[in-house]
Amino acid sequence: MTASGGMWRNWARSEKVRPVRVERPSSVGAVQRAVVAAARQGLRVKAVGASHSFSGVAVAPDVQLDLDAIEGVLAVDVETRRVTLAAGTKLHQLHALLRPHGLALANMGDIDRQTIAGATSTGTHGTGGRFGGLATQIVALTLVTASGELLTVSETENAELLPAARVGLGALGVLVDLTIQCVPAFLLRAVDRPEPLEPVLDSYLERSADADHFEFYWFPHTETALTKTNTRLPIDAERRPLSRVGRWVDDEFLANGLYRGVCAVGTVLPGVIPAVSRFAQRLTGHRDVTDVSPRVFVTNRSVRFRELEYALPREVVPEALRAVKQLIEKRGWRISFPIEVRSAAADDNWLSTAYGRETGYIAVHRYFRERPDEYFRAVEEIMIAHEGRPHWGKMHYRDAASLRGVYPRFDEFLAARDRLDPDRLFGNPYLEKVLGA
């Protein structure tokens, strides 16, 4: 199905474009035909998933491919625990799709609105010092190349491309399916509690290495961190989930409804933000629940925000966060959103933010009605000074010249792009900036 004329905006309202036309293919063959037609007309093609990237990675000035109709489980190998998923499958659908097979993703982020292809292509990750991002779970994938052909990339076919294609930014072709290495379904015991910030920073390296999944949020204008420690348990362990009322109070009323009002007031009266932050940190934490992994990993986020996130060598995270704290105090900014700190294991995917090093993440946010640039640019300077790599799906201000130095396999990725898309059929302004024209 083809349409034209509509304005596309991403979830955060940080990017918009009016494509020449929108294609909504319902089959892999239709994707191939759309790519061939665009190439014949001299138009570029970009696939869009759930529009949850904060950066311009999915902006499609020419032909936008909406893959919503290409979804679901295509194959399951119960013995190897490998599941092939259509590219448009949403992460929030996976629990119901994998549960009948007794399987789950090994790790997840805290948002599940994205498609599996969009999340992996931009390097989406969760937290856990011994666990990689979503893309590390890919063992095979299928691309529609610039010629309209299908290319299988796996451990046995075109294996040299797998480290490039797992986090491919949509620059190598259109992903139409992915095979994921799953694990047996499991429970998570989640312990959330507020703690003094400095001891949390002092213990971050140890806790991020020892716990299955550890993260914390720091509320600016306070000395408090909300720590979240998740421990993996067998699926037949005792469940102690939040009650329906408790989940509504925590995840809807406090985290979304009340917080939306706080952010709205803060844009008009920024002077109230420090007091509100101190009040908010007293309301949160003190939770101990055990439930199936997706219900613990994921948090509903309906308050719109914009985000900059950087991956750092894990050992410098405490120093970098202290520098951000000093920056906020020095500039006198009123920041209503907490700062999130997570971790991930090193991996070998060429454009992964965790390539080749044990990694920690610092993410800063602003309410979508606030102007983020001054804050984000200043934080980015701190992250660059600590050898940071920006999350491809979050806002940042880097270009190819500055990124080449922090990605040892950057030029090898460009060579793979030259091989698969020499005419830049899958390019857009964002890719021109971060990969070079």
C-alpha positions in Angstrom: 0.0 0.0 0.0 1.3 3.4 -0.9 0.4 6.8 0.6 1.8 10.3 0.4 1.5 13.8 1.9 1.5 13.0 5.6 4.0 14.5 8.2 5.9 11.9 10.2 7.1 12.7 13.7 9.0 10.6 16.1 7.7 9.8 19.6 9.8 12.5 21.2 8.8 15.1 18.7 12.5 15.8 18.1 12.4 14.9 14.4 9.9 15.3 11.6 9.8 14.9 7.9 7.2 14.7 5.1 8.2 11.7 2.9 7.7 11.8 -0.8 5.6 8.6 -0.2 5.0 6.0 2.4 5.0 2.3 1.5 3.4 -0.2 3.8 4.5 -3.6 2.5 2.7 -6.7 3.8 5.3 -9.2 2.6 9.0 -9.5 2.0 8.4 -9.5 -1.7 6.6 -6.2 -1.4 9.6 -4.8 0.4 11.8 -5.9 -2.4 9.6 -4.3 -5.0 9.5 -1.0 -3.1 13.3 -0.9 -2.9 13.7 -1.7 -6.6 11.1 1.0 -7.5 12.7 3.6 -5.4 16.2 2.9 -6.8 14.8 3.1 -10.3 13.3 6.6 -9.5 16.4 7.9 -7.8 14.8 8.0 -4.4 16.3 7.0 -1.1 14.6 4.4 1.2 14.4 4.2 5.0 12.5 1.7 7.0 10.8 3.0 10.1 9.8 0.9 13.1 7.9 2.4 16.1 9.4 5.9 15.7 11.0 5.7 19.2 14.5 6.8 18.2 15.3 10.3 19.5 17.9 10.9 16.8 17.3 11.3 13.0 18.3 7.7 12.3 14.9 6.7 10.9 14.1 10.0 9.1 12.9 9.2 5.5 12.9 12.2 3.2 12.0 10.1 0.1 10.4 6.7 0.6 9.4 5.6 4.1 8.9 1.9 4.6 6.5 1.1 7.4 7.0 -2.5 8.3 4.2 -2.8 10.9 2.5 -5.5 8.8 5.7 -7.7 8.7 5.5 -9.1 12.2 5.3 -12.3 14.2 7.2 -15.5 14.8 8.4 -17.2 11.6 10.2 -20.2 13.0 11.1 -21.7 16.4 13.9 -24.3 17.0 13.0 -25.5 20.5 16.2 -27.5 20.8 18.6 -24.6 20.1 16.2 -22.0 21.6 16.5 -19.9 18.4 13.4 -18.0 17.2 13.1 -16.2 13.9 11.0 -13.0 14.1 9.7 -10.8 11.3 11.4 -7.4 11.5 8.3 -5.4 12.4 7.5 -7.4 15.5 7.3 -5.1 18.6 9.2 -6.0 21.7 6.1 -5.8 23.8 4.6 -8.6 21.7 7.4 -11.0 22.5 6.3 -12.2 25.9 3.1 -13.6 24.5 4.8 -15.0 21.4 7.7 -16.7 23.3 5.8 -17.9 26.4 4.2 -21.0 24.6 7.7 -22.2 23.9 9.0 -21.6 27.4 11.5 -18.9 26.1 12.5 -15.3 26.8 15.0 -12.7 25.7 18.2 -12.9 27.7 18.0 -9.2 28.5 15.7 -6.3 27.7 15.7 -2.5 28.0 13.2 -0.6 30.1 11.0 0.4 27.1 9.4 -2.2 24.8 7.5 0.0 22.3 10.2 -0.5 19.6 10.3 -3.1 16.8 12.9 -5.8 17.1 14.7 -4.5 14.0 14.7 -0.9 15.1 15.9 -1.7 18.6 18.8 -3.9 17.5 19.8 -1.7 14.6 20.4 1.3 16.9 22.2 -0.6 19.6 19.4 -0.7 22.2 20.5 -2.3 25.5 19.3 -3.0 29.0 21.5 -3.3 32.0 23.7 -6.0 33.4 27.4 -6.1 33.6 27.5 -9.7 32.2 24.9 -9.2 29.5 25.1 -7.6 26.1 22.6 -5.4 24.3 19.8 -6.8 22.2 21.9 -7.0 19.1 24.3 -9.5 20.8 21.4 -12.0 20.8 21.1 -12.0 16.9 22.5 -15.2 15.3 21.1 -14.6 11.8 19.2 -12.0 9.8 17.9 -11.3 6.3 18.5 -8.0 4.5 16.9 -6.7 1.3 19.9 -5.1 -0.4 20.0 -2.1 -2.7 19.6 -4.4 -5.7 16.4 -5.7 -4.2 17.9 -9.2 -3.5 17.6 -11.1 -0.3 20.9 -11.6 1.6 21.2 -14.0 4.5 23.8 -13.1 7.1 24.5 -15.8 9.7 27.2 -17.7 11.4 27.5 -19.9 8.3 26.4 -17.5 5.4 28.2 -14.2 4.8 29.4 -14.5 8.4 31.9 -11.7 7.9 29.0 -9.3 7.7 27.4 -10.3 11.0 29.3 -8.0 13.3 28.4 -5.1 10.9 24.7 -6.0 10.3 23.7 -6.6 13.9 24.0 -2.8 14.7 23.6 -1.6 11.1 21.7 1.7 11.6 19.6 0.8 8.6 22.6 1.7 6.4 23.2 -1.8 4.9 19.7 -2.6 3.7 16.2 -3.3 5.0 16.0 -5.9 7.7 13.1 -8.2 7.1 13.8 -10.9 9.7 16.1 -11.7 12.6 16.9 -15.0 14.4 17.4 -14.5 18.1 19.2 -16.7 20.5 16.7 -17.0 23.4 17.0 -18.5 26.9 14.6 -20.5 29.0 11.9 -18.2 30.5 12.9 -16.9 33.9 11.7 -14.8 36.8 13.4 -11.7 38.2 13.4 -10.6 41.8 13.5 -6.8 41.7 14.6 -4.8 44.7 14.3 -1.0 44.4 15.4 1.3 47.2 16.7 4.8 47.7 20.3 5.2 48.8 22.7 8.0 49.4 24.4 8.9 46.1 28.0 8.9 47.0 28.1 5.4 48.4 26.3 4.2 45.3 28.9 5.8 43.1 31.7 4.3 45.2 30.1 0.8 44.8 29.0 1.1 41.2 31.8 -1.0 39.7 31.4 -3.8 42.2 27.6 -3.9 42.0 27.4 -3.6 38.2 29.8 -6.6 38.0 28.3 -8.8 40.7 24.5 -8.3 40.3 22.6 -9.9 37.4 21.1 -6.5 36.5 21.9 -3.3 38.4 21.1 0.3 37.6 20.3 3.5 39.4 18.6 6.8 38.9 20.0 10.0 40.4 17.5 12.9 41.0 19.3 16.2 40.3 19.1 18.7 43.2 19.2 15.8 45.7 21.8 13.5 47.2 19.7 10.4 46.6 20.0 7.6 44.1 17.1 5.1 43.4 18.9 1.7 43.0 17.3 -1.2 41.1 18.8 -4.6 41.5 17.3 -7.6 39.6 18.2 -11.2 40.4 17.5 -14.0 37.9 15.4 -16.9 39.3 14.1 -20.2 37.8 10.6 -19.8 36.1 9.2 -22.2 38.8 10.3 -20.1 41.7 7.7 -18.3 43.8 6.2 -15.3 42.1 5.4 -12.2 44.2 4.2 -9.7 41.6 2.8 -6.3 42.2 -0.9 -6.2 42.7 -2.9 -4.6 39.9 -3.5 -1.6 42.2 0.1 -1.4 43.2 1.3 -1.5 39.6 -1.2 1.3 38.7 -0.1 3.5 41.6 3.7 3.0 40.8 3.7 2.9 37.0 0.8 5.0 36.0 -0.1 7.4 38.8 3.3 8.3 40.1 5.6 7.6 37.1 3.4 9.0 34.5 0.3 10.9 35.6 1.8 12.8 38.6 5.2 13.2 36.9 3.6 14.6 33.7 2.0 17.4 35.8 5.3 18.0 37.6 7.2 18.4 34.3 4.5 20.7 32.9 4.6 23.0 36.0 8.4 22.9 35.8 8.5 24.4 32.3 6.5 27.4 33.6 8.0 27.6 37.2 11.5 26.1 37.0 12.2 27.3 40.5 10.0 24.6 42.0 11.9 21.7 40.4 14.5 21.2 43.2 11.7 20.9 45.9 9.7 18.7 43.7 12.7 16.4 43.0 13.3 16.0 46.7 9.6 15.2 47.2 9.7 12.7 44.2 12.7 10.8 45.5 10.8 10.3 48.9 7.8 8.7 47.0 9.9 6.2 45.0 11.7 3.0 45.9 11.2 0.5 48.7 9.9 -2.2 46.3 10.6 -5.9 46.4 8.7 -8.0 43.7 9.3 -11.2 41.8 7.7 -11.7 38.4 8.3 -12.9 34.8 11.3 -11.1 33.3 9.5 -8.8 30.8 7.3 -7.4 33.5 10.3 -6.5 35.6 12.6 -5.3 32.9 10.0 -3.0 31.3 8.5 0.2 32.6 5.6 2.1 30.9 6.8 5.5 29.9 4.1 7.8 28.6 5.6 11.2 29.6 7.3 12.5 26.5 11.0 13.4 26.9 14.2 13.8 24.9 17.3 11.8 25.7 21.0 11.9 25.3 22.9 8.7 26.3 26.6 7.9 26.3 28.5 4.7 26.7 31.7 5.0 28.6 34.5 2.7 29.8 32.8 1.4 32.9 35.5 2.4 35.3 35.0 6.1 34.5 31.3 6.3 35.1 31.4 7.5 38.7 33.8 10.3 37.8 31.8 11.3 34.8 28.5 11.4 36.8 30.2 13.5 39.5 31.3 15.9 36.7 27.7 16.2 35.4 26.4 16.8 38.9 29.0 19.7 39.3 28.0 21.0 35.9 24.3 21.2 36.9 25.1 23.0 40.1 27.5 25.4 38.5 25.1 26.4 35.7 22.1 26.6 38.1 20.0 24.6 35.8 16.7 23.1 37.0 16.5 19.5 35.8 13.2 17.7 36.4 14.2 14.3 35.0 16.5 11.9 36.8 19.7 10.7 35.3 19.9 7.0 34.5 23.1 4.8 35.0 23.4 1.3 33.6 26.0 -1.2 32.4 26.6 -3.8 29.7 29.2 -6.5 28.8 31.8 -5.9 26.1 30.8 -7.3 22.6 32.2 -7.6 19.1 29.6 -5.8 17.0 31.5 -3.1 15.1 29.1 -0.1 15.8 28.0 -1.3 19.2 28.5 1.3 21.9 29.9 -1.6 24.0 32.4 -2.8 21.3 35.5 -4.1 22.9 35.1 -2.8 26.4 33.1 -3.3 29.6 30.7 -0.5 29.4 28.7 1.8 31.6 25.9 4.2 30.4 24.8 7.6 31.5 21.5 8.9 30.1 20.2 12.5 30.6 16.7 13.6 29.7 14.6 16.7 29.4 10.8 17.1 29.1 9.9 17.4 25.5 8.6 20.9 25.9 11.9 22.1 27.3 14.9 23.1 25.1 17.5 20.4 25.6 20.5 21.6 23.6 22.4 23.7 26.1 22.2 20.9 28.7 22.8 18.1 26.3 25.8 19.8 24.6 27.5 20.5 27.9 27.0 16.9 29.1 28.3 15.6 25.8 31.5 17.5 26.3 32.0 15.6 29.6 31.3 12.3 27.9 33.7 13.0 25.0 36.4 13.8 27.6 35.8 10.3 29.0 36.0 8.5 25.6 32.2 8.3 25.3 30.2 6.8 22.4 26.7 8.2 21.8 23.7 5.9 21.6 22.8 5.9 17.9 19.1 6.2 18.7 19.4 9.1 21.1 20.1 12.7 20.5 23.8 13.7 20.1 25.9 16.2 18.1 28.7 14.0 16.8 29.9 13.5 13.2 31.9 10.9 11.4 35.2 12.6 12.0 34.8 12.5 15.8 33.2 9.1 15.9 35.9 7.3 13.8 38.3 7.7 16.7 36.2 5.9 19.2 35.2 2.9 17.0 38.2 0.7 16.1 36.2 -1.0 13.3 34.5 2.1 11.9 36.2 2.0 8.5 35.4 -1.7 8.2 31.8 -0.9 8.7 32.0 1.7 5.9 33.6 -0.9 3.7 30.7 -3.2 4.3 28.3 -0.3 3.5 30.2 0.4 0.2 29.8 -3.3 -0.7 26.1 -3.5 0.0 24.9 0.0 -0.7 27.5 1.8 -2.9 24.9 4.4 -4.1 23.6 5.2 -0.6 20.0 4.1 -1.5 19.5 3.7 2.3 21.0 7.0 3.3 19.5 10.0 5.0 20.9 13.2 6.5 21.6 11.5 9.9 23.7 8.8 8.3 25.5 11.3 6.1 26.5 13.1 9.3 27.6 10.1 11.4 29.0 7.9 8.7 30.2 10.5 6.2 28.8 11.6 2.9 
